[in-house]
Amino acid sequence: MGPGLIVLVFAVGAPLFAMGSETWWGLAPCALCLWQRWPYWVAAGFAVVAAVLPGRGRAALLVLAGLAAFASAGVGALHVGVEQGWWPSPLPGCAAATSSGAGGSLDDLMRGLAAAPSKPCDAPTFLIPGLPLSMAAMNLIYGLGLGVLALALARRGRTA
């Protein structure tokens, strides 16, 4: 399997696994969870083209795929910080629903709810019981690993 296809498989695997966790285990994503997926699709696009291009073009596209994976890791790092309470989320959709006080009626409360329930970004989701790594932390590690792999494959392609 060529380097472009290797990066493609790993780049597509991350968001597909995340979407599968929603279906199979009923895990709800927050807004930052969804943001972490987009760079993987970008990396996959670069990897597809890298799979068919020879020489320096392939290496350059693998570098771009690696940078996209690092971008997902960066969003993962931001998300871990939000989960740990180190900083607030920059996304307005990440805040947990709050009531405006005890003075409102039940109808006012119902009108204030979102049309679809959403998970706040500061509530970590743990995939493996007993493992203190949230899915955002696992994405941070995965994105860093894929970025390093893509850059190593690009470098190997330049010297080969």
C-alpha positions as CSV (number, residue, x, y, z in Angstrom):
1,M,0.0,0.0,0.0
2,G,1.4,3.4,-1.0
3,P,1.9,6.3,1.4
4,G,-1.1,8.2,0.1
5,L,-3.4,5.3,0.7
6,I,-2.0,4.7,4.2
7,V,-2.7,8.3,5.2
8,L,-6.1,8.1,3.5
9,V,-7.2,5.1,5.5
10,F,-6.1,6.7,8.8
11,A,-7.6,10.1,7.9
12,V,-11.0,8.7,7.0
13,G,-10.9,6.2,9.9
14,A,-11.1,8.9,12.6
15,P,-14.3,10.7,11.6
16,L,-16.0,7.4,10.6
17,F,-15.2,6.0,14.0
18,A,-16.6,9.1,15.6
19,M,-19.8,8.8,13.6
20,G,-20.0,5.1,14.4
21,S,-19.7,5.8,18.1
22,E,-22.8,8.0,17.8
23,T,-24.7,5.2,16.1
24,W,-23.4,2.1,18.0
25,W,-23.0,3.5,21.5
26,G,-25.4,6.5,21.4
27,L,-22.6,9.0,22.1
28,A,-23.8,12.6,21.4
29,P,-21.2,14.9,19.9
30,C,-20.8,18.5,20.9
31,A,-19.9,21.4,18.5
32,L,-16.2,21.0,19.1
33,C,-16.4,17.3,18.5
34,L,-17.9,18.0,15.1
35,W,-15.2,20.6,14.4
36,Q,-12.5,18.0,15.0
37,R,-13.7,15.9,12.1
38,W,-13.3,18.5,9.3
39,P,-9.5,18.5,9.1
40,Y,-9.5,14.7,8.7
41,W,-11.7,15.1,5.6
42,V,-9.3,17.7,4.3
43,A,-6.4,15.3,5.0
44,A,-8.2,12.6,3.2
45,G,-8.6,14.8,0.2
46,F,-4.9,15.6,0.1
47,A,-4.1,11.9,0.6
48,V,-6.3,10.8,-2.3
49,V,-4.5,13.1,-4.7
50,A,-1.1,12.0,-3.2
51,A,-2.0,8.4,-3.9
52,V,-2.1,9.1,-7.6
53,L,0.7,11.8,-7.9
54,P,4.3,10.7,-8.2
55,G,7.4,12.4,-6.8
56,R,7.5,15.8,-5.2
57,G,3.9,16.4,-5.7
58,R,3.0,13.4,-3.6
59,A,5.4,14.5,-0.8
60,A,3.9,18.0,-0.8
61,L,0.4,16.7,-0.5
62,L,1.4,14.3,2.3
63,V,2.8,17.3,4.1
64,L,-0.5,19.1,3.7
65,A,-2.4,16.1,4.9
66,G,-0.1,16.0,8.0
67,L,-0.8,19.7,8.6
68,A,-4.5,19.0,8.4
69,A,-4.2,16.2,10.9
70,F,-2.3,18.6,13.2
71,A,-5.2,21.0,12.8
72,S,-7.6,18.4,14.2
73,A,-5.2,17.7,17.0
74,G,-5.2,21.5,17.7
75,V,-9.0,21.6,17.9
76,G,-8.7,18.5,20.2
77,A,-6.3,20.4,22.4
78,L,-8.7,23.3,22.6
79,H,-11.5,20.9,23.4
80,V,-9.5,19.2,26.2
81,G,-8.9,22.6,27.7
82,V,-12.6,23.4,27.6
83,E,-13.4,20.0,29.2
84,Q,-10.8,20.6,32.0
85,G,-12.1,24.2,32.6
86,W,-8.8,25.8,31.6
87,W,-10.7,28.2,29.3
88,P,-14.2,28.7,27.9
89,S,-15.2,27.4,24.5
90,P,-15.1,29.9,21.7
91,L,-18.3,28.4,20.2
92,P,-21.6,29.7,21.4
93,G,-23.2,26.2,20.8
94,C,-21.0,24.7,23.4
95,A,-22.6,26.2,26.5
96,A,-24.9,24.1,28.6
97,A,-28.5,25.2,28.7
98,T,-29.2,27.3,31.8
99,S,-32.4,28.7,33.2
100,S,-32.9,32.4,33.4
101,G,-34.2,32.2,37.0
102,A,-37.0,30.9,39.0
103,G,-39.4,33.6,37.9
104,G,-40.3,32.1,34.5
105,S,-43.2,29.8,33.7
106,L,-43.0,26.2,32.4
107,D,-44.0,27.5,29.0
108,D,-41.2,30.1,29.1
109,L,-38.7,27.4,30.0
110,M,-39.9,25.1,27.2
111,R,-39.6,27.9,24.6
112,G,-36.1,28.6,25.8
113,L,-34.9,25.0,25.1
114,A,-33.0,24.2,21.9
115,A,-35.0,22.4,19.1
116,A,-32.6,19.4,19.4
117,P,-30.7,18.5,22.5
118,S,-27.0,19.2,22.4
119,K,-24.1,18.1,24.5
120,P,-22.1,20.9,26.1
121,C,-18.4,20.9,25.1
122,D,-17.2,20.9,28.7
123,A,-18.8,17.6,29.4
124,P,-16.1,15.0,28.5
125,T,-17.1,11.7,26.8
126,F,-15.1,8.7,27.9
127,L,-15.2,5.8,25.5
128,I,-13.3,3.3,27.6
129,P,-14.5,2.9,31.2
130,G,-11.6,3.4,33.6
131,L,-9.3,5.1,31.1
132,P,-9.0,8.8,32.0
133,L,-8.8,9.9,28.4
134,S,-11.8,11.7,26.9
135,M,-12.6,11.2,23.2
136,A,-11.2,14.8,22.7
137,A,-7.9,13.7,24.3
138,M,-7.8,10.6,22.2
139,N,-8.3,12.7,19.1
140,L,-5.5,15.0,20.2
141,I,-3.2,12.0,20.4
142,Y,-4.5,10.4,17.1
143,G,-4.2,13.7,15.2
144,L,-0.6,14.2,16.4
145,G,0.2,10.6,15.4
146,L,-1.3,10.9,12.0
147,G,0.4,14.2,11.4
148,V,3.8,12.7,12.3
149,L,3.1,9.6,10.1
150,A,2.2,11.8,7.1
151,L,5.3,14.0,7.5
152,A,7.5,10.9,7.9
153,L,6.0,9.3,4.8
154,A,6.5,12.6,2.9
155,R,10.1,12.8,4.0
156,R,10.7,9.2,3.0
157,G,9.2,9.9,-0.4
158,R,11.5,12.8,-1.0
159,T,14.6,10.8,-0.2
160,A,13.6,7.7,-2.1
